Amino acid sequence: MVRSFALTMSIVIHRRVGVPMFVALYLLLGASDEQTLQRIGAPLVAWSSWILAVVLVERYLRRESGEAPTPG
């Protein structure tokens, strides 16, 4: 249930992370072409938002259960 909620909240993370990441890409790449920013930024934001949500919930669940995190 907690994992499902985390994946649902990845949409919220997506909205919060999207704008700063696009601004950072614009500054780093210096690309004035909007299509280039969309091609690079959209997948980057989409993947990072749900991965961040899953990583945070897994850390929370392991902390709650008392398990030691497995390396790797």
DRENNUMAR-535404 format. One record per atom (N, C-alpha, C, O): residue number from 1; residue in three letters; atom name; x, y, z. Coordinates in Angstrom, 1 decimal, decimal comma. Layout:
<recs>
[rec NUM ALA CA [X Y Z]]
...
</recs>
This chain:
<recs>
[rec 1 MET N [0,8 -1,2 0,0]]
[rec 1 MET CA [0,0 0,0 0,0]]
[rec 1 MET C [0,9 1,3 0,0]]
[rec 1 MET O [0,6 2,2 -0,7]]
[rec 2 VAL N [1,9 1,2 0,8]]
[rec 2 VAL CA [2,8 2,4 0,9]]
[rec 2 VAL C [3,5 2,6 -0,5]]
[rec 2 VAL O [3,7 3,7 -0,9]]
[rec 3 ARG N [3,9 1,5 -1,1]]
[rec 3 ARG CA [4,6 1,6 -2,4]]
[rec 3 ARG C [3,7 2,2 -3,5]]
[rec 3 ARG O [4,1 3,0 -4,3]]
[rec 4 SER N [2,4 1,8 -3,4]]
[rec 4 SER CA [1,4 2,3 -4,4]]
[rec 4 SER C [1,2 3,8 -4,2]]
[rec 4 SER O [1,1 4,6 -5,1]]
[rec 5 PHE N [1,2 4,2 -2,9]]
[rec 5 PHE CA [1,0 5,6 -2,6]]
[rec 5 PHE C [2,3 6,4 -3,1]]
[rec 5 PHE O [2,1 7,5 -3,7]]
[rec 6 ALA N [3,4 5,8 -3,0]]
[rec 6 ALA CA [4,7 6,5 -3,4]]
[rec 6 ALA C [4,7 6,7 -4,9]]
[rec 6 ALA O [5,1 7,7 -5,4]]
[rec 7 LEU N [4,2 5,7 -5,6]]
[rec 7 LEU CA [4,2 5,8 -7,1]]
[rec 7 LEU C [3,1 6,8 -7,5]]
[rec 7 LEU O [3,3 7,5 -8,5]]
[rec 8 THR N [2,0 6,9 -6,7]]
[rec 8 THR CA [1,0 8,0 -7,0]]
[rec 8 THR C [1,6 9,3 -6,7]]
[rec 8 THR O [1,4 10,3 -7,5]]
[rec 9 MET N [2,4 9,5 -5,7]]
[rec 9 MET CA [3,0 10,7 -5,3]]
[rec 9 MET C [4,1 11,1 -6,3]]
[rec 9 MET O [4,6 12,2 -6,3]]
[rec 10 SER N [4,6 10,2 -7,1]]
[rec 10 SER CA [5,7 10,5 -8,1]]
[rec 10 SER C [5,2 11,6 -9,0]]
[rec 10 SER O [6,0 12,3 -9,6]]
[rec 11 ILE N [3,9 11,7 -9,3]]
[rec 11 ILE CA [3,3 12,7 -10,1]]
[rec 11 ILE C [3,6 14,1 -9,5]]
[rec 11 ILE O [3,9 15,1 -10,1]]
[rec 12 VAL N [3,4 14,2 -8,2]]
[rec 12 VAL CA [3,6 15,4 -7,4]]
[rec 12 VAL C [5,1 15,8 -7,5]]
[rec 12 VAL O [5,5 16,9 -7,7]]
[rec 13 ILE N [6,0 14,7 -7,3]]
[rec 13 ILE CA [7,4 15,0 -7,4]]
[rec 13 ILE C [7,8 15,4 -8,8]]
[rec 13 ILE O [8,6 16,3 -9,0]]
[rec 14 HIS N [7,1 14,8 -9,8]]
[rec 14 HIS CA [7,4 15,2 -11,2]]
[rec 14 HIS C [7,1 16,7 -11,4]]
[rec 14 HIS O [7,9 17,3 -12,1]]
[rec 15 ARG N [6,0 17,2 -10,8]]
[rec 15 ARG CA [5,7 18,6 -11,0]]
[rec 15 ARG C [6,7 19,5 -10,3]]
[rec 15 ARG O [7,0 20,6 -10,7]]
[rec 16 ARG N [7,1 19,0 -9,1]]
[rec 16 ARG CA [8,1 19,9 -8,3]]
[rec 16 ARG C [9,5 19,9 -8,9]]
[rec 16 ARG O [10,2 20,9 -8,7]]
[rec 17 VAL N [9,9 18,8 -9,5]]
[rec 17 VAL CA [11,3 18,6 -9,9]]
[rec 17 VAL C [11,4 19,1 -11,4]]
[rec 17 VAL O [12,5 19,5 -11,8]]
[rec 18 GLY N [10,3 19,1 -12,1]]
[rec 18 GLY CA [10,3 19,3 -13,6]]
[rec 18 GLY C [10,9 20,7 -13,9]]
[rec 18 GLY O [11,8 20,8 -14,7]]
[rec 19 VAL N [10,3 21,7 -13,3]]
[rec 19 VAL CA [10,7 23,1 -13,7]]
[rec 19 VAL C [12,2 23,4 -13,3]]
[rec 19 VAL O [13,0 23,9 -14,2]]
[rec 20 PRO N [12,6 23,1 -12,1]]
[rec 20 PRO CA [14,1 23,3 -11,8]]
[rec 20 PRO C [15,0 22,5 -12,7]]
[rec 20 PRO O [16,1 23,0 -13,0]]
[rec 21 MET N [14,6 21,3 -13,0]]
[rec 21 MET CA [15,5 20,4 -13,9]]
[rec 21 MET C [15,6 21,0 -15,3]]
[rec 21 MET O [16,6 21,0 -15,9]]
[rec 22 PHE N [14,4 21,5 -15,8]]
[rec 22 PHE CA [14,5 22,1 -17,1]]
[rec 22 PHE C [15,3 23,4 -17,1]]
[rec 22 PHE O [16,0 23,6 -18,1]]
[rec 23 VAL N [15,2 24,2 -16,1]]
[rec 23 VAL CA [16,0 25,4 -16,0]]
[rec 23 VAL C [17,5 25,0 -15,9]]
[rec 23 VAL O [18,3 25,6 -16,6]]
[rec 24 ALA N [17,8 24,0 -15,1]]
[rec 24 ALA CA [19,2 23,6 -15,0]]
[rec 24 ALA C [19,7 23,0 -16,4]]
[rec 24 ALA O [20,9 23,3 -16,8]]
[rec 25 LEU N [18,9 22,3 -17,1]]
[rec 25 LEU CA [19,3 21,8 -18,4]]
[rec 25 LEU C [19,5 22,9 -19,4]]
[rec 25 LEU O [20,4 22,9 -20,2]]
[rec 26 TYR N [18,6 23,9 -19,3]]
[rec 26 TYR CA [18,7 25,1 -20,2]]
[rec 26 TYR C [20,0 25,8 -19,9]]
[rec 26 TYR O [20,7 26,2 -20,9]]
[rec 27 LEU N [20,4 25,9 -18,7]]
[rec 27 LEU CA [21,6 26,6 -18,3]]
[rec 27 LEU C [22,9 25,8 -18,7]]
[rec 27 LEU O [23,9 26,4 -19,1]]
[rec 28 LEU N [22,8 24,5 -18,4]]
[rec 28 LEU CA [23,9 23,6 -18,7]]
[rec 28 LEU C [24,2 23,4 -20,2]]
[rec 28 LEU O [25,3 23,5 -20,6]]
[rec 29 LEU N [23,1 23,2 -20,9]]
[rec 29 LEU CA [23,3 22,9 -22,3]]
[rec 29 LEU C [23,3 24,1 -23,2]]
[rec 29 LEU O [23,9 24,1 -24,3]]
[rec 30 GLY N [22,8 25,2 -22,7]]
[rec 30 GLY CA [22,7 26,4 -23,4]]
[rec 30 GLY C [21,9 26,3 -24,7]]
[rec 30 GLY O [22,1 27,0 -25,6]]
[rec 31 ALA N [21,1 25,3 -24,7]]
[rec 31 ALA CA [20,3 25,0 -25,9]]
[rec 31 ALA C [19,1 25,9 -26,0]]
[rec 31 ALA O [18,3 26,0 -25,1]]
[rec 32 SER N [19,0 26,7 -27,0]]
[rec 32 SER CA [17,8 27,5 -27,2]]
[rec 32 SER C [16,7 26,8 -28,0]]
[rec 32 SER O [15,6 27,3 -28,2]]
[rec 33 ASP N [17,1 25,6 -28,5]]
[rec 33 ASP CA [16,1 24,8 -29,2]]
[rec 33 ASP C [15,2 24,1 -28,2]]
[rec 33 ASP O [15,7 23,2 -27,4]]
[rec 34 GLU N [13,9 24,4 -28,2]]
[rec 34 GLU CA [13,0 23,8 -27,3]]
[rec 34 GLU C [12,8 22,3 -27,5]]
[rec 34 GLU O [12,6 21,5 -26,5]]
[rec 35 GLN N [12,9 21,8 -28,7]]
[rec 35 GLN CA [12,8 20,4 -29,0]]
[rec 35 GLN C [13,9 19,6 -28,4]]
[rec 35 GLN O [13,7 18,5 -27,9]]
[rec 36 THR N [15,1 20,1 -28,4]]
[rec 36 THR CA [16,3 19,5 -27,7]]
[rec 36 THR C [16,0 19,3 -26,2]]
[rec 36 THR O [16,3 18,3 -25,6]]
[rec 37 LEU N [15,6 20,4 -25,6]]
[rec 37 LEU CA [15,3 20,4 -24,2]]
[rec 37 LEU C [14,2 19,4 -23,9]]
[rec 37 LEU O [14,3 18,6 -22,9]]
[rec 38 GLN N [13,2 19,3 -24,7]]
[rec 38 GLN CA [12,1 18,4 -24,5]]
[rec 38 GLN C [12,6 16,9 -24,6]]
[rec 38 GLN O [12,2 16,0 -23,8]]
[rec 39 ARG N [13,4 16,7 -25,6]]
[rec 39 ARG CA [13,9 15,3 -25,9]]
[rec 39 ARG C [14,8 14,8 -24,8]]
[rec 39 ARG O [14,7 13,6 -24,5]]
[rec 40 ILE N [15,5 15,7 -24,2]]
[rec 40 ILE CA [16,4 15,3 -23,1]]
[rec 40 ILE C [15,8 15,4 -21,7]]
[rec 40 ILE O [15,9 14,5 -20,9]]
[rec 41 GLY N [15,0 16,5 -21,5]]
[rec 41 GLY CA [14,5 16,7 -20,2]]
[rec 41 GLY C [13,3 15,9 -19,8]]
[rec 41 GLY O [13,2 15,5 -18,6]]
[rec 42 ALA N [12,4 15,7 -20,7]]
[rec 42 ALA CA [11,2 14,9 -20,4]]
[rec 42 ALA C [11,4 13,5 -19,9]]
[rec 42 ALA O [10,9 13,2 -18,8]]
[rec 43 PRO N [12,3 12,7 -20,5]]
[rec 43 PRO CA [12,5 11,4 -20,0]]
[rec 43 PRO C [13,3 11,5 -18,7]]
[rec 43 PRO O [13,1 10,6 -17,8]]
[rec 44 LEU N [14,2 12,4 -18,6]]
[rec 44 LEU CA [15,0 12,6 -17,4]]
[rec 44 LEU C [14,1 12,9 -16,2]]
[rec 44 LEU O [14,3 12,3 -15,1]]
[rec 45 VAL N [13,2 13,8 -16,3]]
[rec 45 VAL CA [12,3 14,2 -15,2]]
[rec 45 VAL C [11,3 13,0 -14,9]]
[rec 45 VAL O [11,1 12,7 -13,7]]
[rec 46 ALA N [10,8 12,4 -15,9]]
[rec 46 ALA CA [9,9 11,3 -15,7]]
[rec 46 ALA C [10,5 10,1 -15,0]]
[rec 46 ALA O [9,9 9,6 -14,0]]
[rec 47 TRP N [11,7 9,7 -15,4]]
[rec 47 TRP CA [12,3 8,6 -14,7]]
[rec 47 TRP C [12,8 9,0 -13,3]]
[rec 47 TRP O [12,6 8,2 -12,4]]
[rec 48 SER N [13,3 10,1 -13,2]]
[rec 48 SER CA [13,9 10,5 -11,8]]
[rec 48 SER C [12,8 10,7 -10,8]]
[rec 48 SER O [13,0 10,4 -9,6]]
[rec 49 SER N [11,6 11,1 -11,2]]
[rec 49 SER CA [10,5 11,3 -10,3]]
[rec 49 SER C [10,0 10,0 -9,6]]
[rec 49 SER O [9,9 10,0 -8,4]]
[rec 50 TRP N [9,8 9,0 -10,4]]
[rec 50 TRP CA [9,3 7,8 -9,8]]
[rec 50 TRP C [10,4 7,0 -9,1]]
[rec 50 TRP O [10,1 6,3 -8,1]]
[rec 51 ILE N [11,6 7,1 -9,6]]
[rec 51 ILE CA [12,7 6,4 -9,0]]
[rec 51 ILE C [13,0 7,1 -7,6]]
[rec 51 ILE O [13,2 6,3 -6,6]]
[rec 52 LEU N [12,9 8,4 -7,5]]
[rec 52 LEU CA [13,1 9,1 -6,2]]
[rec 52 LEU C [12,0 8,6 -5,3]]
[rec 52 LEU O [12,3 8,4 -4,1]]
[rec 53 ALA N [10,8 8,5 -5,7]]
[rec 53 ALA CA [9,7 8,1 -4,8]]
[rec 53 ALA C [9,9 6,7 -4,3]]
[rec 53 ALA O [9,7 6,5 -3,1]]
[rec 54 VAL N [10,3 5,8 -5,2]]
[rec 54 VAL CA [10,5 4,4 -4,8]]
[rec 54 VAL C [11,6 4,3 -3,8]]
[rec 54 VAL O [11,6 3,5 -2,9]]
[rec 55 VAL N [12,7 5,0 -4,1]]
[rec 55 VAL CA [13,9 4,9 -3,2]]
[rec 55 VAL C [13,5 5,5 -1,8]]
[rec 55 VAL O [13,9 4,9 -0,8]]
[rec 56 LEU N [12,8 6,6 -1,8]]
[rec 56 LEU CA [12,5 7,1 -0,5]]
[rec 56 LEU C [11,6 6,2 0,3]]
[rec 56 LEU O [11,7 6,0 1,5]]
[rec 57 VAL N [10,6 5,6 -0,3]]
[rec 57 VAL CA [9,7 4,7 0,4]]
[rec 57 VAL C [10,4 3,4 0,8]]
[rec 57 VAL O [10,1 2,9 1,9]]
[rec 58 GLU N [11,3 2,9 0,0]]
[rec 58 GLU CA [12,0 1,7 0,4]]
[rec 58 GLU C [12,9 2,0 1,6]]
[rec 58 GLU O [13,0 1,1 2,5]]
[rec 59 ARG N [13,5 3,1 1,6]]
[rec 59 ARG CA [14,4 3,5 2,8]]
[rec 59 ARG C [13,5 3,6 4,0]]
[rec 59 ARG O [13,9 3,2 5,1]]
[rec 60 TYR N [12,3 4,2 3,9]]
[rec 60 TYR CA [11,4 4,3 5,0]]
[rec 60 TYR C [10,9 3,0 5,5]]
[rec 60 TYR O [10,9 2,7 6,7]]
[rec 61 LEU N [10,6 2,1 4,6]]
[rec 61 LEU CA [10,1 0,8 5,0]]
[rec 61 LEU C [11,2 -0,1 5,7]]
[rec 61 LEU O [10,9 -0,8 6,6]]
[rec 62 ARG N [12,4 0,0 5,2]]
[rec 62 ARG CA [13,5 -0,7 5,8]]
[rec 62 ARG C [13,9 -0,1 7,1]]
[rec 62 ARG O [14,2 -0,9 8,0]]
[rec 63 ARG N [13,7 1,2 7,3]]
[rec 63 ARG CA [14,0 1,8 8,6]]
[rec 63 ARG C [12,9 1,3 9,6]]
[rec 63 ARG O [13,3 1,1 10,8]]
[rec 64 GLU N [11,7 1,3 9,2]]
[rec 64 GLU CA [10,6 0,8 10,0]]
[rec 64 GLU C [10,7 -0,6 10,5]]
[rec 64 GLU O [10,4 -1,0 11,6]]
[rec 65 SER N [11,2 -1,5 9,5]]
[rec 65 SER CA [11,2 -2,9 9,9]]
[rec 65 SER C [12,5 -3,3 10,6]]
[rec 65 SER O [12,6 -4,4 11,2]]
[rec 66 GLY N [13,5 -2,4 10,7]]
[rec 66 GLY CA [14,7 -2,6 11,4]]
[rec 66 GLY C [15,7 -3,4 10,6]]
[rec 66 GLY O [16,7 -3,8 11,1]]
[rec 67 GLU N [15,4 -3,7 9,3]]
[rec 67 GLU CA [16,4 -4,4 8,5]]
[rec 67 GLU C [17,6 -3,5 8,2]]
[rec 67 GLU O [17,5 -2,3 8,0]]
[rec 68 ALA N [18,7 -4,1 8,1]]
[rec 68 ALA CA [19,9 -3,4 7,6]]
[rec 68 ALA C [19,9 -3,3 6,1]]
[rec 68 ALA O [19,5 -4,3 5,4]]
[rec 69 PRO N [20,2 -2,2 5,5]]
[rec 69 PRO CA [20,2 -2,1 4,1]]
[rec 69 PRO C [21,2 -3,0 3,5]]
[rec 69 PRO O [22,4 -3,1 3,9]]
[rec 70 THR N [20,9 -3,6 2,4]]
[rec 70 THR CA [21,8 -4,5 1,7]]
[rec 70 THR C [22,6 -3,7 0,8]]
[rec 70 THR O [22,1 -2,9 0,0]]
[rec 71 PRO N [24,0 -3,9 0,8]]
[rec 71 PRO CA [24,8 -3,2 -0,2]]
[rec 71 PRO C [24,6 -3,6 -1,6]]
[rec 71 PRO O [24,3 -4,8 -1,9]]
[rec 72 GLY N [24,7 -2,7 -2,5]]
[rec 72 GLY CA [24,6 -3,0 -3,9]]
[rec 72 GLY C [23,4 -2,6 -4,5]]
[rec 72 GLY O [23,2 -2,8 -5,7]]
</recs>
